[in-house]
Amino acid sequence: MISLARCDGRPLRIGHRGAALLAPENTLASFRAAVEVGVDLVEFDVFGLSSGELVVAHSDDLLEVSHGAVAGRVRSLPLDELRSTCPDLPTLAEALDWFASEAPDVGVHVDLKDSGIAAGVATELRRHGLLERSFVSAFYRSTLREIRRREPGVRTGVTFPRDPLRIHGRRGSGPFERAALWSMRRVTPSLVQSLLVGSDASALVLHHAVVGPAVVRRAHARGIAVVAWTVDDPADLARVDAAGVDAVVSNDPRMFLSTLSA
């Protein structure tokens, strides 16, 4: 089972959607860019189509998944039609093939963006021989339980917080969103136990703004790793590193070289 413990006194380096600031996110090119920079794990999103295929995509928003090319919905499109719009979009099977053959020493961080895909993801991880190298995260605790029920050898992490008002990314929402997240930092340590109940997870995957030394201490006291996402500012990286997090997710993994090695 993959270790999420700090390595040589530093947090593990996780590339977000590959390396989203270096290449189009959630593509093999982005995975390759992250590996070339020297990450410990590569994170990517998995979403289910209505026809049953699992693809590497962040949401049902076609404008996002096509990198701004076409508006619409992802889920209802047949895979071949989706490919015509998003030629660089891999299926989960293609992504795992790439990790198995081209990145044998890199961990696989699979973030589930759909609540009904646990069985398919578990099957693909086993088929590609990646169970021991994989870390699966999700907002949905029932999904994490299902992953662990099917494959007890996979590390899992519960993600917090969700975006119940669906304001993330909306124009003008940035200041409100940041203020809300920062205010949550004081209460997050008290939520550690409740977040873990019913998930069977061994890690907390927390937005960096809610991470402080108190939540890390409380998680570690329970044997729970803490992963901070998504960190793109060197000051934030230094802060969560000082708090003692076990791993950090970033869109630009080059930052790890300039900040953590300083």
C-alpha positions as CSV (number, residue, x, y, z in Angstrom):
1,M,0.0,0.0,0.0
2,I,1.3,3.4,-1.0
3,S,2.8,5.5,1.8
4,L,1.6,9.1,2.3
5,A,4.2,9.9,4.9
6,R,6.5,12.8,4.5
7,C,9.7,11.9,2.8
8,D,13.1,13.2,3.9
9,G,11.5,15.9,6.0
10,R,9.3,17.3,3.2
11,P,5.7,16.6,2.1
12,L,5.1,14.4,-0.9
13,R,4.7,16.3,-4.1
14,I,1.5,15.7,-6.1
15,G,0.8,17.2,-9.5
16,H,-2.8,18.5,-9.8
17,R,-4.5,17.1,-12.9
18,G,-1.0,16.2,-14.0
19,A,0.6,19.6,-14.1
20,A,-2.2,21.9,-15.1
21,L,-0.1,25.0,-15.4
22,L,2.4,23.3,-17.7
23,A,0.1,21.4,-20.1
24,P,-3.6,20.9,-20.7
25,E,-5.1,19.4,-17.5
26,N,-6.1,15.8,-17.2
27,T,-4.3,14.7,-20.3
28,L,-1.4,12.4,-20.9
29,A,0.8,15.4,-21.8
30,S,0.0,16.9,-18.4
31,F,0.9,13.7,-16.6
32,R,4.1,13.5,-18.5
33,A,5.0,17.1,-17.6
34,A,4.4,16.4,-13.9
35,V,6.6,13.3,-14.0
36,E,9.4,15.2,-15.7
37,V,9.4,17.8,-12.9
38,G,9.8,15.0,-10.4
39,V,6.5,14.5,-8.5
40,D,5.8,11.7,-6.1
41,L,2.2,11.2,-7.3
42,V,0.1,12.5,-10.2
43,E,-3.5,13.4,-9.4
44,F,-6.3,13.3,-12.0
45,D,-10.1,13.3,-12.0
46,V,-12.4,10.5,-13.1
47,F,-16.0,11.0,-14.3
48,G,-18.6,8.6,-15.6
49,L,-20.5,8.8,-18.9
50,S,-24.1,7.8,-19.2
51,S,-22.9,5.0,-21.5
52,G,-20.8,3.5,-18.7
53,E,-17.3,4.6,-19.8
54,L,-15.0,6.2,-17.3
55,V,-13.0,9.2,-18.5
56,V,-10.4,11.5,-17.1
57,A,-12.5,14.7,-16.6
58,H,-13.2,17.1,-13.8
59,S,-16.9,17.7,-14.3
60,D,-20.0,17.5,-16.6
61,D,-19.0,20.9,-18.1
62,L,-17.9,20.4,-21.6
63,L,-16.4,23.9,-21.8
64,E,-14.1,23.0,-19.0
65,V,-13.3,19.5,-20.3
66,S,-12.6,20.7,-23.9
67,H,-10.3,23.4,-22.6
68,G,-12.7,26.2,-23.8
69,A,-13.4,24.8,-27.2
70,V,-17.1,23.8,-27.0
71,A,-19.9,24.4,-24.5
72,G,-22.3,21.7,-23.4
73,R,-22.6,18.7,-21.1
74,V,-20.1,15.8,-21.0
75,R,-22.1,13.0,-19.4
76,S,-24.7,12.4,-22.1
77,L,-22.2,12.4,-25.1
78,P,-21.1,9.0,-26.5
79,L,-17.4,8.5,-26.1
80,D,-16.6,8.7,-29.8
81,E,-18.5,12.1,-30.1
82,L,-16.7,13.3,-26.9
83,R,-13.4,12.3,-28.5
84,S,-14.1,14.4,-31.6
85,T,-14.5,17.5,-29.3
86,C,-11.8,16.5,-26.8
87,P,-9.2,14.5,-28.7
88,D,-6.7,14.6,-25.9
89,L,-9.2,13.3,-23.3
90,P,-8.1,9.8,-22.0
91,T,-10.3,7.1,-20.7
92,L,-9.4,5.8,-17.3
93,A,-8.1,2.7,-18.8
94,E,-5.8,4.7,-21.1
95,A,-4.5,6.8,-18.2
96,L,-3.8,3.7,-16.1
97,D,-2.0,2.0,-19.1
98,W,0.2,5.1,-19.3
99,F,1.1,4.9,-15.6
100,A,1.8,1.2,-15.7
101,S,4.0,1.4,-18.8
102,E,5.6,4.9,-18.7
103,A,5.7,6.0,-15.0
104,P,6.4,2.9,-13.0
105,D,7.8,4.7,-10.0
106,V,5.1,7.4,-9.6
107,G,2.0,7.1,-7.4
108,V,-1.5,7.4,-8.9
109,H,-3.9,9.8,-7.1
110,V,-7.4,9.2,-8.5
111,D,-10.0,11.8,-7.5
112,L,-13.5,10.6,-8.1
113,K,-15.9,13.2,-9.4
114,D,-18.9,11.0,-9.5
115,S,-20.7,9.0,-6.8
116,G,-21.5,5.9,-8.8
117,I,-18.1,4.8,-10.3
118,A,-16.4,3.1,-7.4
119,A,-16.8,-0.4,-8.8
120,G,-15.5,0.5,-12.2
121,V,-12.5,2.4,-10.8
122,A,-11.6,-0.5,-8.4
123,T,-11.8,-3.0,-11.3
124,E,-9.5,-0.9,-13.5
125,L,-6.9,-0.4,-10.8
126,R,-6.8,-4.1,-10.2
127,R,-6.7,-4.9,-14.0
128,H,-3.7,-2.6,-14.5
129,G,-1.9,-3.9,-11.4
130,L,-1.9,-0.4,-9.7
131,L,-3.7,-1.2,-6.5
132,E,-0.6,-0.8,-4.3
133,R,0.5,2.4,-6.0
134,S,-2.9,4.1,-5.9
135,F,-4.5,6.7,-3.6
136,V,-8.3,7.4,-4.2
137,S,-10.0,10.5,-2.9
138,A,-13.6,11.7,-3.0
139,F,-16.1,14.0,-1.3
140,Y,-18.5,11.0,-1.1
141,R,-17.9,8.9,1.9
142,S,-20.1,6.1,0.6
143,T,-17.9,5.9,-2.5
144,L,-14.8,5.6,-0.5
145,R,-16.4,2.8,1.6
146,E,-17.2,1.0,-1.6
147,I,-13.7,1.3,-2.9
148,R,-12.3,-0.1,0.3
149,R,-14.9,-2.9,0.4
150,R,-13.9,-4.0,-3.0
151,E,-10.1,-3.4,-2.7
152,P,-8.9,-3.1,0.9
153,G,-5.3,-2.6,-0.3
154,V,-6.1,0.9,-1.7
155,R,-5.4,4.0,0.3
156,T,-8.4,6.4,0.4
157,G,-8.9,10.0,1.5
158,V,-12.0,12.1,2.2
159,T,-12.0,15.5,0.6
160,F,-13.1,18.6,2.4
161,P,-14.8,21.1,2.0
162,R,-17.3,20.6,-0.8
163,D,-18.8,23.6,-2.6
164,P,-22.5,23.2,-1.7
165,L,-23.4,26.7,-3.1
166,R,-21.6,25.9,-6.4
167,I,-19.8,29.3,-6.3
168,H,-16.3,28.0,-7.0
169,G,-15.1,29.5,-10.3
170,R,-18.0,31.9,-10.7
171,R,-17.1,35.5,-11.7
172,G,-16.7,37.6,-8.6
173,S,-16.9,34.7,-6.1
174,G,-13.1,34.7,-5.3
175,P,-13.1,37.1,-2.3
176,F,-16.2,35.5,-0.7
177,E,-14.8,32.0,-1.3
178,R,-11.4,32.9,0.2
179,A,-13.0,34.5,3.2
180,A,-15.2,31.6,3.9
181,L,-12.4,29.1,3.6
182,W,-10.1,31.0,5.9
183,S,-12.8,31.4,8.5
184,M,-13.3,27.6,8.5
185,R,-9.7,27.0,9.6
186,R,-10.6,27.6,13.2
187,V,-13.3,24.9,13.2
188,T,-11.7,22.3,11.0
189,P,-9.7,20.6,13.8
190,S,-13.0,19.8,15.6
191,L,-14.4,18.2,12.4
192,V,-11.7,15.6,12.0
193,Q,-13.5,12.7,13.6
194,S,-16.9,13.5,11.9
195,L,-15.2,13.7,8.5
196,L,-13.7,10.3,8.9
197,V,-16.9,8.6,10.3
198,G,-18.4,6.3,7.6
199,S,-15.6,6.8,5.1
200,D,-13.1,4.1,6.1
201,A,-10.5,6.6,4.9
202,S,-6.9,6.9,6.1
203,A,-6.3,10.4,4.9
204,L,-7.9,13.9,4.9
205,V,-7.6,15.8,1.7
206,L,-8.1,19.4,2.7
207,H,-8.2,22.7,0.9
208,H,-5.0,24.4,1.9
209,A,-6.8,27.4,3.4
210,V,-8.4,25.3,6.2
211,V,-5.1,23.6,7.1
212,G,-3.2,24.7,10.2
213,P,-1.0,22.9,12.8
214,A,-4.0,22.0,14.9
215,V,-5.8,20.0,12.3
216,V,-2.6,18.2,11.3
217,R,-1.9,17.3,14.9
218,R,-5.4,16.0,15.5
219,A,-5.3,13.9,12.3
220,H,-1.9,12.5,13.0
221,A,-3.0,11.5,16.5
222,R,-5.5,9.2,14.9
223,G,-3.0,7.9,12.4
224,I,-4.5,9.9,9.6
225,A,-2.4,11.6,6.8
226,V,-3.2,15.1,5.7
227,V,-3.0,16.2,2.0
228,A,-3.4,19.9,1.2
229,W,-4.9,21.1,-2.1
230,T,-4.5,23.0,-4.4
231,V,-1.4,25.1,-3.5
232,D,0.1,27.4,-6.2
233,D,1.6,30.2,-4.0
234,P,5.0,29.6,-2.5
235,A,3.9,31.3,0.7
236,D,1.0,28.9,1.1
237,L,3.3,26.0,0.3
238,A,5.7,27.1,3.1
239,R,2.8,27.5,5.5
240,V,1.3,24.1,5.0
241,D,4.8,22.5,5.0
242,A,5.4,24.2,8.4
243,A,2.0,22.9,9.6
244,G,3.3,19.4,9.0
245,V,1.1,18.2,6.1
246,D,2.1,14.9,4.6
247,A,1.5,15.8,0.9
248,V,0.7,18.9,-1.2
249,V,-1.2,19.1,-4.5
250,S,-0.1,21.8,-6.9
251,N,-0.9,22.9,-10.5
252,D,2.8,23.8,-10.9
253,P,5.0,21.1,-9.4
254,R,8.1,23.3,-10.3
255,M,7.2,25.3,-7.2
256,F,8.3,22.3,-5.0
257,L,11.8,22.6,-6.3
258,S,12.1,26.3,-5.7
259,T,10.4,26.4,-2.3
260,L,10.8,23.1,-0.5
261,S,14.5,22.8,-1.4
262,A,15.2,26.4,-0.3
